[in-house]
Amino acid sequence: IGCYLGFARTWHCLLQKCTDEKNRKKIRALDSLIGMIQKFPYEDPTYDKLQEDLEKIRGKFKQVCSMLNIQSDFRIGTERSSLTF
């Protein structure tokens, strides 16, 4: 949840300077994602719609990623990365 919130707030700040209609739609979608995350009851493990609300947040995140034309999957690759000296 924290990763989604950080992502949304960062993009929201980056898009604030742009005022065209296309970016306003992106900002509205980011506002919606931020609102969903802020309403999410993290401290209540007995919340009966926990999984349902989490899936809605994931869906909104994927929608925002699509609007921003970025991948929603942050994997580096199929192979494990390692350091070599």
C-alpha positions as YAML, in Angstrom:
chain: A
units: angstrom
residues:
- id: 1
  name: ILE
  ca: [0.00, 0.00, 0.00]
- id: 2
  name: GLY
  ca: [2.84, 2.38, 0.86]
- id: 3
  name: CYS
  ca: [4.49, 1.74, -2.50]
- id: 4
  name: TYR
  ca: [1.27, 2.64, -4.33]
- id: 5
  name: LEU
  ca: [0.86, 5.80, -2.25]
- id: 6
  name: GLY
  ca: [4.45, 6.92, -2.86]
- id: 7
  name: PHE
  ca: [4.06, 6.24, -6.57]
- id: 8
  name: ALA
  ca: [0.79, 8.20, -6.78]
- id: 9
  name: ARG
  ca: [2.04, 11.20, -4.81]
- id: 10
  name: THR
  ca: [5.26, 11.40, -6.81]
- id: 11
  name: TRP
  ca: [3.45, 11.39, -10.16]
- id: 12
  name: HIS
  ca: [0.86, 13.81, -8.81]
- id: 13
  name: CYS
  ca: [3.64, 16.30, -7.96]
- id: 14
  name: LEU
  ca: [5.31, 15.78, -11.35]
- id: 15
  name: LEU
  ca: [2.10, 16.46, -13.25]
- id: 16
  name: GLN
  ca: [1.04, 19.55, -11.26]
- id: 17
  name: LYS
  ca: [2.91, 21.89, -13.63]
- id: 18
  name: CYS
  ca: [1.09, 20.55, -16.71]
- id: 19
  name: THR
  ca: [-2.37, 22.00, -17.23]
- id: 20
  name: ASP
  ca: [-3.61, 20.43, -20.46]
- id: 21
  name: GLU
  ca: [-6.74, 18.26, -20.45]
- id: 22
  name: LYS
  ca: [-4.79, 15.02, -20.92]
- id: 23
  name: ASN
  ca: [-2.77, 15.63, -17.76]
- id: 24
  name: ARG
  ca: [-5.83, 16.75, -15.82]
- id: 25
  name: LYS
  ca: [-7.36, 13.31, -16.45]
- id: 26
  name: LYS
  ca: [-4.19, 11.68, -15.15]
- id: 27
  name: ILE
  ca: [-4.24, 13.89, -12.07]
- id: 28
  name: ARG
  ca: [-7.89, 12.99, -11.40]
- id: 29
  name: ALA
  ca: [-7.04, 9.29, -11.66]
- id: 30
  name: LEU
  ca: [-4.10, 9.80, -9.28]
- id: 31
  name: ASP
  ca: [-6.37, 11.68, -6.86]
- id: 32
  name: SER
  ca: [-8.77, 8.77, -6.96]
- id: 33
  name: LEU
  ca: [-5.98, 6.28, -6.23]
- id: 34
  name: ILE
  ca: [-4.67, 8.41, -3.36]
- id: 35
  name: GLY
  ca: [-8.18, 8.67, -1.91]
- id: 36
  name: MET
  ca: [-8.70, 4.92, -2.10]
- id: 37
  name: ILE
  ca: [-5.40, 4.30, -0.32]
- id: 38
  name: GLN
  ca: [-6.12, 6.87, 2.39]
- id: 39
  name: LYS
  ca: [-9.49, 5.23, 3.12]
- id: 40
  name: PHE
  ca: [-7.97, 1.73, 3.26]
- id: 41
  name: PRO
  ca: [-8.19, 0.37, 6.84]
- id: 42
  name: TYR
  ca: [-4.63, -0.95, 7.27]
- id: 43
  name: GLU
  ca: [-4.95, -1.30, 11.03]
- id: 44
  name: ASP
  ca: [-8.05, -3.52, 10.97]
- id: 45
  name: PRO
  ca: [-7.10, -7.10, 9.99]
- id: 46
  name: THR
  ca: [-10.71, -8.22, 10.54]
- id: 47
  name: TYR
  ca: [-12.09, -5.82, 7.91]
- id: 48
  name: ASP
  ca: [-14.39, -8.02, 5.81]
- id: 49
  name: LYS
  ca: [-13.74, -6.29, 2.46]
- id: 50
  name: LEU
  ca: [-9.95, -6.12, 2.84]
- id: 51
  name: GLN
  ca: [-9.14, -8.25, -0.21]
- id: 52
  name: GLU
  ca: [-11.85, -6.64, -2.33]
- id: 53
  name: ASP
  ca: [-10.63, -3.10, -1.57]
- id: 54
  name: LEU
  ca: [-7.02, -4.11, -2.13]
- id: 55
  name: GLU
  ca: [-7.94, -5.50, -5.57]
- id: 56
  name: LYS
  ca: [-9.68, -2.21, -6.40]
- id: 57
  name: ILE
  ca: [-6.52, -0.31, -5.45]
- id: 58
  name: ARG
  ca: [-4.40, -2.62, -7.61]
- id: 59
  name: GLY
  ca: [-6.82, -2.14, -10.50]
- id: 60
  name: LYS
  ca: [-6.71, 1.65, -10.19]
- id: 61
  name: PHE
  ca: [-2.90, 1.49, -9.99]
- id: 62
  name: LYS
  ca: [-2.79, -0.49, -13.25]
- id: 63
  name: GLN
  ca: [-5.16, 2.00, -14.88]
- id: 64
  name: VAL
  ca: [-2.96, 4.92, -13.81]
- id: 65
  name: CYS
  ca: [0.14, 3.13, -15.10]
- id: 66
  name: SER
  ca: [-1.57, 2.64, -18.43]
- id: 67
  name: MET
  ca: [-2.53, 6.32, -18.60]
- id: 68
  name: LEU
  ca: [1.07, 7.30, -17.80]
- id: 69
  name: ASN
  ca: [2.37, 4.81, -20.36]
- id: 70
  name: ILE
  ca: [4.58, 2.99, -17.88]
- id: 71
  name: GLN
  ca: [4.78, -0.67, -16.95]
- id: 72
  name: SER
  ca: [2.98, -1.70, -13.79]
- id: 73
  name: ASP
  ca: [5.36, -4.64, -13.35]
- id: 74
  name: PHE
  ca: [8.61, -3.43, -11.80]
- id: 75
  name: ARG
  ca: [10.59, -6.64, -12.24]
- id: 76
  name: ILE
  ca: [14.07, -6.14, -13.61]
- id: 77
  name: GLY
  ca: [14.13, -9.39, -15.55]
- id: 78
  name: THR
  ca: [13.62, -13.12, -15.33]
- id: 79
  name: GLU
  ca: [17.18, -13.74, -14.20]
- id: 80
  name: ARG
  ca: [18.40, -12.83, -10.76]
- id: 81
  name: SER
  ca: [20.58, -9.79, -10.72]
- id: 82
  name: SER
  ca: [23.97, -10.13, -9.09]
- id: 83
  name: LEU
  ca: [27.12, -8.13, -8.57]
- id: 84
  name: THR
  ca: [30.36, -9.25, -10.14]
- id: 85
  name: PHE
  ca: [33.83, -7.99, -9.42]
...
